[in-house]
């Protein structure tokens, strides 16, 4: 490893500063364009030793756990707190621009819709029992070491206030030495906790965890590797006018504010459709909103999520009929003939996108489509397929659901021109 003086010229896709050297690019976390830095270089990775000359776009990070000088180490949860607001937002919107241009898609892209700090309702913590006690926080940059956190500027105020209680609960779960994940979802009825761990619990362990959960206020449910250990009250989320009890560890949008923005964009685009099909529906983020004005058919491969959606729809008055279908859309996508009865379609797949399903949608006659994605690269691929099939891209809106990270949510709206 050698120390070098480098000039950072641009940002990489993960938010690292990039310097051009005679031996190739060097990626430097916590650096940004315009910085002159002293860096310890190993292969194509650099560790920031000192900032020799600061970019004019630098700002003070709002979190004490951010940056190379943080003690006990740099939390890896955020990548860009050191960047001023406008350059940061331009860069994040640029991720969407670059992904579409790489596929030859030229279109107007809306300005980035920002979300505020302290609005992240779903946070995934790393935890491990150590000699010094239970470490609960996030992995250090480029490391499996866990940096304990006392506050988190992206998490909701309720999650921040509950960190001591979460620490106690996590300590009761940590019966092994291996690291595990604790997903915390801030719901209307309390915190929904889901542990994913590489170890097992004895019956004594279970009873101890349950006893501690009973003592902690504000906790709704705790599941361990998918098994519910205790449910003091069902966790509750609102998707539009419908209240849903999500399954343990089930997918929900990370920010309620971002979810509402996406829901409005999708609903407005499909508002004239009498029948809508929602693919990769999860627990009903979009399906249940769309059911306020349309008959909806929700398709999802995860049974607990689909069951939650179905229960919520059946127990809610004042919405249109909602039918559900459990189906692996990666292996068995809905074909064009199955889509012919729908006037609107929404899809929100995992990060891998919906390539196979997009090919069948491209052959369909569905007039309006809303495509939602947290991965601009796979979304661009799927949009290219739809455009080649005759659809016209009418709008692309990036949403900063994952503040100060390299991830960005996108809602793309398409129409099939009338023949």
Rosetta blueprint (number, residue, H / E / L):
1 X L
2 X E
3 X E
4 X E
5 X E
6 X E
7 X E
8 X L
9 X L
10 X E
11 X E
12 X L
13 X L
14 X L
15 X L
16 X L
17 X E
18 X E
19 X E
20 X E
21 X E
22 X L
23 X L
24 X E
25 X E
26 X E
27 X E
28 X E
29 X L
30 X L
31 X L
32 X L
33 X L
34 X L
35 X L
36 X E
37 X E
38 X E
39 X E
40 X E
41 X E
42 X E
43 X L
44 X L
45 X E
46 X E
47 X E
48 X E
49 X E
50 X E
51 X E
52 X E
53 X E
54 X L
55 X L
56 X L
57 X L
58 X E
59 X L
60 X L
61 X L
62 X L
63 X L
64 X L
65 X L
66 X L
67 X L
68 X L
69 X L
70 X L
71 X L
72 X L
73 X L
74 X L
75 X E
76 X L
77 X L
78 X L
79 X L
80 X L
81 X L
82 X L
83 X E
84 X L
85 X H
86 X H
87 X H
88 X H
89 X H
90 X H
91 X H
92 X H
93 X H
94 X H
95 X H
96 X H
97 X H
98 X H
99 X H
100 X H
101 X H
102 X H
103 X L
104 X L
105 X L
106 X L
107 X L
108 X L
109 X L
110 X L
111 X L
112 X L
113 X E
114 X L
115 X L
116 X L
117 X L
118 X L
119 X L
120 X E
121 X L
122 X E
123 X E
124 X E
125 X E
126 X E
127 X E
128 X E
129 X E
130 X E
131 X L
132 X L
133 X E
134 X E
135 X E
136 X E
137 X E
138 X E
139 X E
140 X E
141 X L
142 X L
143 X L
144 X L
145 X L
146 X E
147 X E
148 X E
149 X L
150 X L
151 X L
152 X L
153 X L
154 X L
155 X E
156 X L
157 X H
158 X H
159 X H
160 X H
161 X H
162 X L
163 X H
164 X H
165 X H
166 X H
167 X H
168 X H
169 X H
170 X H
171 X H
172 X H
173 X H
174 X L
175 X L
176 X L
177 X L
178 X L
179 X L
180 X E
181 X E
182 X E
183 X E
184 X E
185 X E
186 X E
187 X E
188 X L
189 X L
190 X E
191 X E
192 X E
193 X E
194 X E
195 X E
196 X E
197 X E
198 X L
199 X L
200 X L
201 X L
202 X L
203 X H
204 X H
205 X H
206 X H
207 X H
208 X H
209 X H
210 X H
211 X H
212 X H
213 X H
214 X H
215 X H
216 X L
217 X L
218 X L
219 X E
220 X E
221 X E
222 X E
223 X E
224 X E
225 X L
226 X L
227 X E
228 X E
229 X E
230 X E
231 X E
232 X L
233 X L
234 X L
235 X L
236 X L
237 X E
238 X E
239 X E
240 X L
241 X L
242 X E
243 X E
244 X E
245 X L
246 X L
247 X L
248 X L
249 X L
250 X L
251 X L
252 X L
253 X L
254 X L
255 X E
256 X H
257 X H
258 X H
259 X H
260 X H
261 X H
262 X H
263 X H
264 X H
265 X H
266 X H
267 X H
268 X H
269 X H
270 X L
271 X L
272 X L
273 X L
274 X L
275 X E
276 X E
277 X E
278 X E
279 X E
280 X L
281 X L
282 X L
283 X L
284 X L
285 X L
286 X L
287 X H
288 X H
289 X H
290 X H
291 X L
292 X L
293 X L
294 X L
295 X E
296 X E
297 X E
298 X E
299 X E
300 X E
301 X L
302 X L
303 X H
304 X H
305 X H
306 X H
307 X H
308 X H
309 X H
310 X H
311 X H
312 X H
313 X H
314 X H
315 X L
316 X L
317 X L
318 X L
319 X L
320 X L
321 X L
322 X E
323 X E
324 X E
325 X E
326 X E
327 X L
328 X L
329 X L
330 X L
331 X L
332 X L
333 X L
334 X L
335 X L
336 X H
337 X H
338 X H
339 X H
340 X L
341 X L
342 X L
343 X L
344 X E
345 X E
346 X E
347 X E
348 X L
349 X L
350 X L
351 X L
352 X L
353 X L
354 X L
355 X H
356 X H
357 X H
358 X H
359 X H
360 X H
361 X H
362 X H
363 X L
364 X L
365 X L
366 X L
367 X L
368 X E
369 X E
370 X E
371 X E
372 X E
373 X E
374 X L
375 X L
376 X H
377 X H
378 X H
379 X H
380 X H
381 X H
382 X H
383 X H
384 X H
385 X H
386 X H
387 X H
388 X H
389 X L
390 X L
391 X E
392 X E
393 X E
394 X E
395 X E
396 X E
397 X E
398 X E
399 X E
400 X L
401 X L
402 X L
403 X L
404 X L
405 X L
406 X L
407 X L
408 X L
409 X E
410 X E
411 X E
412 X E
413 X E
414 X E
415 X E
416 X E
417 X L
418 X L
419 X L
